[in-house]
Amino acid sequence: YIEGLMQKEGTSAMMKKVLQVVLDKFQEIHDAEIPGVIDGSLLFFQKYCAFEIRRRMEQGLRGVILANDPGTGKTRVVQSATADRHTTVITPNSVVSAWEEEAGRVLENTDVVALRYLHSEVRKNILRTRRSTRDALTPHHTYVNREFLRGTKDSERFALLSDNKTVVVHDEAHSR
């Protein structure tokens, strides 16, 4: 399509240069392999979003907001962008299982622990065990409902969920 626009009669030299930059970027994303992601599991625009999130993380940015429309695969994009990184997803209880199910559709390594419907002490014990074996579990993904973090006087809860090497994702962050 873009090549067609470039060849269209009346397209200025400047516009052809702009379109060439767009085409080169799209080709780069099309050809890119995202580590840890099942080949063919992403639509192009999802791969584009994951690619851009990864680029920003590699640049050292401390935060990214993904605000795509409902139903466009934000969960899949985030899982793809963080597939090869330790990740903690804090999400409403109602969608923890959706993250877990989607992981099976997009991640090559589905080392996922979904912590819901468990007493906080049981969750903490699971997290302590995972933390002690972290290097053997590269990467791993933890999905926890935000209710687990409501015990604000228990600082260990959040400490067990992340460190400076963990990507923390706040799903439905607007509701906090």
ZANUPA-656712 format. One record per residue (C-alpha): residue in one letter; x, y, z. Coordinates in Angstrom, 1 decimal, m for minus. Each point is the difference from the previous one (the first is absolute). Example, Ala and Ser with C-alpha at 12.3 -4.5 7.8 and 13.67 -1.06 7.14 Angstrom:
2
 code      u      v      w
    A   12.3   m4.5    7.8
    S    1.4    3.4   m0.7
REM end
This chain:
176
 code      u      v      w
    Y    0.0    0.0    0.0
    I    2.7    2.4    1.0
    E    2.1   m0.8   m3.1
    G   m3.1    0.7   m2.0
    L   m0.3    3.5    1.6
    M    3.7    0.6   m0.8
    Q   m0.5   m0.8   m3.6
    K   m3.3    1.9   m0.4
    E    0.2    2.8   m2.5
    G    0.2    3.4    1.7
    T    1.7   m1.3    3.2
    S    2.7    2.6    0.8
    A    3.6   m0.9    0.7
    M   m0.4    1.0    3.6
    M   m3.0   m2.2    0.5
    K    1.8   m2.9   m1.6
    K    2.8    0.4    2.5
    V   m2.5    0.0    2.9
    L   m1.8   m3.1   m1.4
    Q    3.4   m1.7   m0.4
    V    0.8    0.6    3.7
    V   m3.4   m1.5    0.9
    L    0.5   m3.0   m2.3
    D    3.4   m0.6    1.4
    K   m1.3    0.1    3.6
    F   m2.9   m2.3   m0.9
    Q    2.4   m2.5   m1.7
    E    2.3    0.1    3.1
    I   m3.0   m0.9    2.2
    H   m1.3   m2.6   m2.4
    D    3.4   m1.8   m0.1
    A    0.7    0.3    3.8
    E   m0.3   m3.0    2.2
    I   m1.1    0.7    3.5
    P    1.8   m2.4    2.4
    G   m2.3   m2.3    1.9
    V   m3.1    0.6   m2.2
    I   m1.7   m2.6   m2.1
    D    0.6    0.8   m3.7
    G   m3.3    1.2   m1.6
    S   m1.8    0.7    3.2
    L   m0.1    3.8   m0.6
    L   m1.8    2.1   m2.5
    F    2.3    2.6   m1.5
    F   m1.2    3.0    2.1
    Q    0.4   m2.1    3.1
    K    3.5   m0.9   m1.0
    Y    0.6    3.7   m0.7
    C   m1.1    0.9    3.5
    A    2.0   m2.7    1.6
    F    3.1    1.0   m2.0
    E   m0.4    3.7    1.1
    I   m0.5   m1.0    3.6
    R    3.1   m2.1   m0.1
    R    2.0    2.8   m1.7
    R   m1.0    2.4    2.8
    M    0.9   m2.5    2.7
    E    3.4   m0.5   m1.6
    Q    0.5    3.8    0.0
    G   m0.5   m0.1    3.8
    L   m3.4    1.7    0.2
    R   m1.6   m0.8    3.3
    G   m3.6   m0.1   m1.2
    V   m2.2   m0.5   m3.1
    I   m3.7    0.4   m0.3
    L   m1.8   m2.2   m2.4
    A   m3.5    1.4   m0.6
    N   m1.2   m1.9   m3.1
    D   m3.8   m0.4   m0.5
    P   m1.8   m2.8    1.9
    G    0.2   m3.3   m1.8
    T    3.2    0.7   m1.9
    G    2.2   m2.4    1.9
    K    1.8    2.2    2.6
    T    0.6   m3.1    2.2
    R    1.6   m1.8   m3.0
    V    2.1    3.1   m0.8
    V    1.3    0.4    3.6
    Q    0.8   m3.8    0.2
    S    1.9    0.3   m3.2
    A    1.9    3.1    1.0
    T    1.1   m1.7    3.3
    A    0.2   m3.6   m1.1
    D    3.7   m0.3    0.7
    R    0.0    2.0    3.3
    H   m1.1   m0.7    3.5
    T   m3.5    1.5    0.2
    T   m2.5    0.7    2.7
    V   m3.5    1.0   m1.1
    I   m2.3    1.6    2.5
    T   m3.6   m0.3   m1.3
    P   m3.6    0.0    1.2
    N   m1.0   m3.4    1.3
    S   m2.5   m0.5   m2.8
    V    2.7   m0.1   m2.7
    V    2.9   m1.9    1.6
    S   m1.2   m3.1   m1.8
    A   m0.1    1.8   m3.3
    W    3.7    0.8    0.3
    E    0.7   m3.6    0.8
    E   m2.0   m1.3   m2.9
    E    1.5    2.5   m2.5
    A    3.5   m1.0    1.1
    G   m0.6   m3.4   m1.5
    R   m0.8    1.6   m3.3
    V    2.9    2.3   m0.3
    L    3.0   m1.0    2.2
    E    2.4   m2.8   m0.9
    N    0.8   m0.4    3.7
    T   m3.1   m0.1    2.1
    D    1.7    0.1    3.4
    V   m2.9    1.9    1.4
    V   m1.3    0.1    3.5
    A   m3.5    1.5    0.5
    L   m0.5    0.9    3.6
    R   m3.6    0.3    0.8
    Y   m2.5   m1.7    2.3
    L    2.9   m0.7    2.5
    H    0.5    1.4    3.5
    S    2.7    2.8    0.0
    E    2.4   m2.2    2.1
    V   m0.2   m2.8   m2.6
    R    0.6    2.5   m2.8
    K    3.0    1.4    1.9
    N    1.5   m3.5    0.5
    I   m0.4   m0.7   m3.8
    L    1.7    3.3   m0.8
    R    2.8   m0.6    2.5
    T    0.7   m3.4   m1.7
    R   m0.1    1.5   m3.5
    R    2.3    2.8    1.1
    S    2.6   m2.5    1.4
    T    0.0   m1.9   m3.3
    R   m0.2    3.0   m2.2
    D    3.1   m0.6   m2.1
    A   m1.3   m3.5   m0.8
    L   m3.3    1.4   m1.1
    T    1.1    2.4   m2.8
    P   m2.3    1.6   m0.8
    H   m3.0   m0.4    2.2
    H   m3.3    1.8    0.1
    T   m2.2    0.6    3.1
    Y   m3.6    1.1   m0.3
    V   m1.6    1.2    3.2
    N   m3.2    1.8    0.8
    R    0.3    3.5    1.3
    E   m1.9   m0.9    3.1
    F    3.2   m1.9    1.2
    L    1.7    3.4    0.2
    R   m2.6    1.7    2.1
    G    1.7   m1.1    3.2
    T    2.0    3.2    0.0
    K    1.6   m0.7    3.4
    D    1.6   m3.2   m1.4
    S    2.8    1.4   m2.1
    E    1.3   m3.5   m0.8
    R   m2.9   m0.6   m2.4
    F    1.2    2.5   m2.6
    A    3.7   m0.8    0.7
    L   m0.7   m3.6   m0.9
    L   m1.6    1.0   m3.2
    S    2.7    2.1   m1.5
    D    3.6    1.2    0.1
    N    2.1    2.2   m2.3
    K    0.1   m2.8   m2.6
    T   m3.8   m0.7   m0.1
    V   m2.4    1.7   m2.4
    V   m3.1    1.0    1.9
    V   m3.2    0.3   m1.9
    H   m3.1    1.7    1.4
    D   m3.0   m1.2   m2.0
    E   m3.1    2.2    0.2
    A    2.2    2.6    1.8
    H   m2.7    2.7   m0.6
    S   m2.1   m1.8    2.7
    R    2.6    0.5    2.8
REM end
